[in-house]
């Protein structure tokens, strides 16, 4: 789990609780759908799956910041392209 006091930065490699690696693409304020209607304006993390799993490598995902922090940890492992 990524602690609240640690920043999530674009380019960071993270690992999901189930083991797959992902790369953070960007972080943005949420101003769409439910959050726009309720003026919550939280943060959304956009990230890309780096490894084959249930979905192919390269699949793009988005998750609210709290959910992202709950299921991912930052890893030191470097990914070669």
Secondary structure, 3 states (H helix, E strand, C coil): CCCCCCCCCCCCEEEECCCCEEEEEEEEECCCHHHHHHCCCCEEEEEEECCCCCCCCCCEEEEEHHHHHHHEEECCCCCCC
